Amino acid sequence: MMARVLIIIAGMLLGGLGAYGLFWIAGMTFGPLYASEEDMSRNIKLFMINAAVWMATGGWVGHRIFKRYLKPE
C-alpha cells in the first residue's frame, strides 16, 4: 500500500515538474508573457490549471505503472 502511494506521489511530482518545464520553455522561447498585472494573473491561472492536469495525469500514470509492473503477488 505504501509503495503504491509513493509511486503515485512520484508521478504527481514529475507531472508538476513537466508543467513547470513547459511554462519555462514557453517563457524562454517567446520572451516575457506578461505586460501588466492582469496578464500575470491570467498566466498564473493558466499555470495552476495546467499543473493540476499534469499532476493528475502523472498520478494516474504512476498508478498504472504500479498496477501493471510493480504489483506484489
PABA-17684 format. One record per residue: residue in one letter; x, y, z of N, C-alpha, C in turn. Coordinates in steps of 0.001 Angstrom, whole numbers, plus 524288, in hexadecimal, padded with zeros to 5 digits. Atoms other than C-alpha are relative to their C-alpha. Layout:
AXYZXYZXYZ...
//
This chain:
M8033B7FB518000080000800008000080366804EE80000M7FC9D7FB6E7FFB380ADF809798038780301800D27FAF0A7FD2A7FF84804F381242806817F7077FC83802777FBDBR803A37FDC7803D780628809B87EEFB7FF84805DD800CFV800887FA687FECF8049F816D57F5E0804E7802F27FE53L7FB1B7FD6A8017D812F981A1F7F3CB8009C800657FA19I7FFAF7FFDC805B98125A816967E55E7FC40804197FDD5I803CE7FC1B801D88061B81EE27E38B801F9805828012AI7FDE87FAD37FEA980C5182A6E7EAAE804998015D7FC7AA7FB9F7FF0280391818A9828F87E2807FE038017E7FA95G8024D7FE9C8050C8104D829337D6327FDC38057D8000BM802277FABD7FF998096B835697DAF1804528042080011L7FB987FC527FFF48166583C167DDD28026A800977FA94L7FDE87FFAC8055081B7C838A67D05E7FC42802F87FC68G803D17FD058030380EDF83DE67CA7F8005D805D280120G7FF577FA7E7FE938109284AA57D20B804ED802517FDA7L7FB277FE2C8027381E9284BBC7CD517FF58800937FA1CG801127FF8E8059C819D88494E7BF707FCFB804F77FEBDA803087FB35800D080FF28545B7C09E8037D804CA800A1Y7FC647FBA57FF2D81A5985D6F7C61D803C08007D7FB63G7FC677FFFA80474823B7859847BB3C7FD728021D7FB17L802D77FE13804958196785C1D7B0E97FF95805F58001FF800827FA577FF9D816FE869D97B5F38054E802B17FFC8W7FAC57FDB88002D8258F86C5F7B7B1801E68004D7FA58I7FE62800068057C82849868717A9987FCEA804027FCE2A803297FC12802BD81CEE870CD7A4CA801EA8057B8013CG7FE007FADB7FE838223F87C667AC6880538801357FD7BM7FAE67FF318027682FF287A7F7A71D7FF7F800B27FA17T800AD7FFCC805A982B0B878B8799317FD6B805157FE3BF803127FB8D801C082142883CB7985B80101804F88031DG7FECD7FB597FCF38273288D557A2087FC1C800BD80462P803B77FF167FBC281F74893857AD067FA667FF407FE16L8055A80121801918118B88EA67AC707FC108038A802BCY803827FC6B7FD5780BF389A107B3EC801F48058D7FF4EA7FEA57FA838006B80B818A8B97B2E97FD7D8031F80464S8029E7FD4C7FBB5802E08AC167BE797FE967FC0180433E80192803647FBB67FDAB8A6A37CB1A7FB7F7FC6C7FE57E804518033E801F27F1798A1B47C416802177FB5B7FCE3D7FDA380443802FF7F9D3899C97BABB8028B7FC078039FM7FD708037B7FC4D8017D894407C6127FBF27FCA8802DCS80431802D77FD607F4E28906D7CD087FDC67FBCC7FC6AR801F7803CD803C97EFF6889C37C0B9803CD7FB737FF61N7FC138041B800AE7FCB9882557BF1E800477FC64804B4I7FFE4803487FB507FC7787D907CD347FB537FC517FFF9K804A5803638004A7EEA5878747CB44800DA7FBA87FBFEL7FEDB803FC803F37F2CA871787BED7803EF7FC06801FEF7FC1F803967FDE17FE9686BC67C5B77FD987FC5680406M8025C803457FBF37F689866DD7D13A7FC7B7FBCE7FD9DI80355803DA8029F7ECA7860387C84F8035D7FBFD7FD35N7FC7480379802DA7F78085A927BFE5802DC7FC59803BAA7FD27803347FC327FF1D855CB7CBC77FC687FBE880268A803B0803C67FDCC7F2FD84F617D1827FEFC7FB837FC2FV800E780413803F17F0738481E7C4CC804C77FC7B7FF84W7FB2E80318800727FEAE843D17C398800DB7FCA1804D0M7FF3A8030B7FB3D7FF2483F827D1CC7FC0D7FB8B80057A803DC80433800037F282837D17D09E801907FBC07FC1ET7FE34803C7803E17F7B68315E7C452804B97FCF680201G7FB6D8029D7FDC8804A482E6D7CB117FE897FC1D80437G801E1803A47FC077FD88828457D6927FD697FB437FD9EW802988045A802B07F5418201A7CD6B804047FC647FD6EV7FBDC8032A802748015581B997C5ED802FE7FCF580429G7FD69802C07FBBD8080F818477D2CA7FCC57FB6F801FDH80382804397FE637FC488104A7D6DA8000F7FB887FC10R7FFF280407804157FC268092B7C9D5805257FD027FFF8I7FAE78029B7FFD380AC38064A7CABC8002E7FC3C80491F7FFFA8037C7FB7580922800C67D85E7FC817FB497FF0CK803C480433800CD7FD417F8DD7D48E801F87FC037FC08R7FE578037880426803797F3377C85B8052F7FD5480119Y7FAB2802197FFA1811C97F1467CBEF801E77FED080587L7FDBC800737FAD78140D7F26C7DA837FC617FD8D8040BK803C58022A7FC5A808147EC407E0A9802267FAFA8026AP7FE0F804D27FD8C80CA07E24F7EACB7FBEE7FBB47FFA0E803AF8045A80097806AE7D4FD7E8F8800557FC5E8047D
//
